[in-house]
Amino acid sequence: MNTLAQLESGLLLGYTRVKIAEGLETFPKALYSLAQSLEILDLTDNNLSTLPHDFHTLHKLKILFLSNNQFKEVPSVLAQCTNLTMIGFRNNQIDTFGENVLPLQTQWLILTDNHIKSLPHSIGNLNYLQKCMLSGNKLTHLPQSMSQCHNLELLRIAVNQLTQLPSCLLSLPKLSWLAYSGNPFCKKHPNCDTPLIEVPWKDIRIKELLGEGASGTIFKAIYQDNEVAIKIFKGEITSDGLPEEEMDINISMGQHTHLIDVIARIKDHPEGKDVLILELIPSSFVNLGLPPTLESCSRDTYTNGFNLSLAHIHKILQAMADAATHMHERGIMHGDFYAHNIMIDKDANSILGDFGGASFFQPEEIEDHQKLERLEIRAFGYLMEELLILSNDDNSNILRKHSLIKLKDRCLNKTNANRPLFFEVLKVLKTI
């Protein structure tokens, strides 16, 4: 974290990255002294509402974060920022998104939790757009021009006012990760009211923190002398959607060897929060991958030197295809099918978790249902691609590897109708 005083005294000269959060109400013009170096500017958690007309003076700027401010419109000066590729305005008061206000090279756009009712037709001109976060707005439709965003891979449109699933999305050649829950066209999953054992909060003994995500906090706990995990939902909108939607999906998922099972619901939380008791993943399990970085955008990353045998890769893929088949048979799309949401142990036993981006929508037309499944198939194809790159096998398994590559290519086909469904993928994996 940097300070305004450091900036104004010249101590930040030559910096490529600056972060200032001091309740700023006006844009600090002293930033222009960094015009020859500044690439990442983070002014999140201030009270800014405008950018100056000469903001494009920061001509080397690549990444701009202005979340948790007071903007009411997407500033048109951004269109003149010729190197800007990542733009974040989460949790402002934006209700105006004008035509041609973004640079054409925009790759990653974050407008979560604003008041936007419509997108400009010109969004279709963003040929490099790869990741777009629009959850928590007031969108009633998406412009047909979005069908021109041929590089769009990840889209979040949960918790808007969409009365039907935008048809323009189903033909996008690279769309792989989609979250759309909490819209009027989405029905509640018929199994979300499945009765669960209700456990009083006082009967739970909390142990250590296991992790924290956007939707909640997970602790190890003791229930009836057994170690379990409990997830305390925050109740705030995330980039993926509403935590209560995630809780419904968790309950509706049913039990499966490669998914985290729900055991019970906790009542009487002292702050009135929703809490679930979940199966505890053994400590021998670790994350298969790491989340995307600013550089990798929509693609996962991996620990340096990490590799897997082809046999273990095959085992993981078969388990994940089995879990995905189980979900899609129930009308559930994971929406965040990534290696960083898969846990594995040394024997390549694997578990898929984190349903914050999961969605349920049972379209009447079986064709649309299959198109949605084939979006997630593409995410599975990316997983295959990444794991095959990590393979440490020599040519002794060349036939198996060739078969996996052939299946991966089918999953990554840019034409939705030419991709297999998960039950077909599972069938092929069992024969390899």
ABEGO torsion letter per residue (X at the ends): XBBAAAAAAGAABGBABBBBBAGBABBBAAAAAAAAABABBBABGBABABBBAAAAABAABABBBABGBABABBBAAAAABAABABBBABGBABABBBBGABBAABABBBABGBABABBBAAAAABAABABBBABGBABABBBAAAAABAABABBBABGBABABBBAAAAABAABABBBABGBAABBBBAAAABBBBBBBAAABBBBBBAEBBAABBBBBBBBGGBBBBBBBBAGBBBAAEBAAAAAAAAAAAEBBAABBBBABBBBGBAAGBBBBBBBBBBAABBBABBBBBAAAGABBBBBBGBBBBAAAAAAAAAAAAAAAAAAAAAGBBAGABBAAABBBBAAGBBBBBGAAABBBBBBABAAAAAAAAAAAAAAAAAAAAAAAAABABBAAAAAAAAAAAAAAAAAABABAAABBBAAAAAAAAAAX
